[in-house]
């Protein structure tokens, strides 16, 4: 009986130490923080821009989420199903104006929505 227990223990240890197959590996998206794909300035408030952008994305049935911050917030589609490339729309308060930056590999997909809302 002791040999069976040791055999099972060794089997579990070998399985745990085995490398993960490529099709099951988890990879994190690479974020290129060197430069935004595009940057804009708007006089709209963060709330006005957020409402416009969210409504625009809803109309075209695109995934999005928004995380507000004290001085703006970030939109993205990261984590949504069937998304080939994530985008980030970063809104930063700068006094009377807001800077809107498009970042990430999927930034081109939301360029039109951003332009409609700035």
C-alpha positions as CSV (number, residue, x, y, z in Angstrom):
1,X,0.0,0.0,0.0
2,X,2.9,2.3,0.8
3,X,4.3,1.8,-2.7
4,X,1.1,2.9,-4.3
5,X,1.0,6.1,-2.2
6,X,4.6,6.9,-3.2
7,X,3.8,6.1,-6.9
8,X,0.9,8.5,-6.8
9,X,2.9,11.2,-5.1
10,X,5.7,10.9,-7.7
11,X,3.2,11.0,-10.5
12,X,1.7,14.2,-9.2
13,X,5.1,15.8,-8.8
14,X,6.2,14.9,-12.3
15,X,2.9,16.3,-13.7
16,X,3.3,19.5,-11.8
17,X,6.9,20.0,-13.0
18,X,6.0,19.3,-16.7
19,X,6.1,22.3,-19.0
20,X,2.8,23.7,-20.1
21,X,1.8,23.0,-23.7
22,X,1.9,26.0,-26.0
23,X,-1.9,25.9,-26.7
24,X,-2.6,26.2,-23.0
25,X,-0.1,28.8,-22.0
26,X,-1.2,32.1,-20.7
27,X,0.3,35.2,-22.2
28,X,-0.2,38.8,-21.1
29,X,-0.7,41.5,-23.8
30,X,2.3,43.6,-24.5
31,X,1.8,47.2,-23.7
32,X,3.8,49.7,-25.7
33,X,4.1,52.7,-23.4
34,X,6.5,54.5,-25.6
35,X,4.0,56.7,-27.4
36,X,0.2,56.9,-27.9
37,X,-1.2,56.1,-31.3
38,X,-2.9,59.5,-31.2
39,X,-3.5,62.3,-28.8
40,X,-6.3,64.9,-28.8
41,X,-7.5,67.8,-26.7
42,X,-11.1,68.6,-25.9
43,X,-13.0,71.1,-23.9
44,X,-15.7,68.6,-23.1
45,X,-15.8,67.3,-19.5
46,X,-14.7,63.8,-18.7
47,X,-18.3,62.9,-18.0
48,X,-19.4,64.3,-21.4
49,X,-16.7,62.5,-23.3
50,X,-17.4,59.3,-21.4
51,X,-21.1,59.4,-22.1
52,X,-20.5,60.1,-25.8
53,X,-17.8,57.4,-26.2
54,X,-19.8,54.8,-24.3
55,X,-23.0,55.5,-26.3
56,X,-21.0,55.3,-29.6
57,X,-19.5,52.0,-28.6
58,X,-22.9,50.7,-27.6
59,X,-24.4,51.7,-31.0
60,X,-21.9,49.7,-32.9
61,X,-22.1,46.8,-30.3
62,X,-18.4,47.0,-29.3
63,X,-17.2,45.9,-25.9
64,X,-15.9,48.6,-23.6
65,X,-15.4,49.4,-19.9
66,X,-14.5,52.6,-18.1
67,X,-12.5,53.1,-14.9
68,X,-12.8,56.6,-13.6
69,X,-10.0,58.4,-11.8
70,X,-9.8,61.6,-9.9
71,X,-8.4,63.4,-12.9
72,X,-10.0,61.5,-15.8
73,X,-10.3,57.8,-16.5
74,X,-9.5,55.0,-18.9
75,X,-11.6,53.1,-21.5
76,X,-10.6,49.7,-22.8
77,X,-11.9,46.5,-24.4
78,X,-9.2,44.4,-22.7
79,X,-10.6,41.1,-21.5
80,X,-13.7,41.1,-23.7
81,X,-14.5,38.0,-25.8
82,X,-13.5,38.0,-29.4
83,X,-11.1,41.0,-29.1
84,X,-8.1,40.6,-31.4
85,X,-6.3,43.7,-30.0
86,X,-6.9,45.8,-27.0
87,X,-7.2,49.6,-27.0
88,X,-6.9,52.1,-24.2
89,X,-8.5,55.6,-24.4
90,X,-6.9,57.5,-21.5
91,X,-8.7,60.8,-20.5
92,X,-6.6,63.2,-18.4
93,X,-7.9,66.4,-16.9
94,X,-5.7,69.4,-17.6
95,X,-7.7,72.3,-16.1
96,X,-10.2,73.6,-18.6
97,X,-9.3,71.0,-21.1
98,X,-8.9,67.2,-21.3
99,X,-6.2,65.3,-23.1
100,X,-7.5,62.1,-24.8
101,X,-4.8,59.5,-25.8
102,X,-5.3,56.4,-27.8
103,X,-3.0,53.6,-26.9
104,X,-2.6,49.9,-27.6
105,X,-2.6,47.7,-30.7
106,X,-6.4,48.1,-31.1
107,X,-6.4,52.0,-31.0
108,X,-7.2,52.4,-34.7
109,X,-10.5,50.6,-34.1
110,X,-11.8,53.3,-31.9
111,X,-10.2,56.4,-33.6
112,X,-13.5,57.3,-35.3
113,X,-15.5,57.1,-32.0
114,X,-13.0,59.3,-30.2
115,X,-13.0,61.8,-33.0
116,X,-16.8,62.0,-32.8
117,X,-16.7,62.7,-29.1
118,X,-13.9,65.2,-28.7
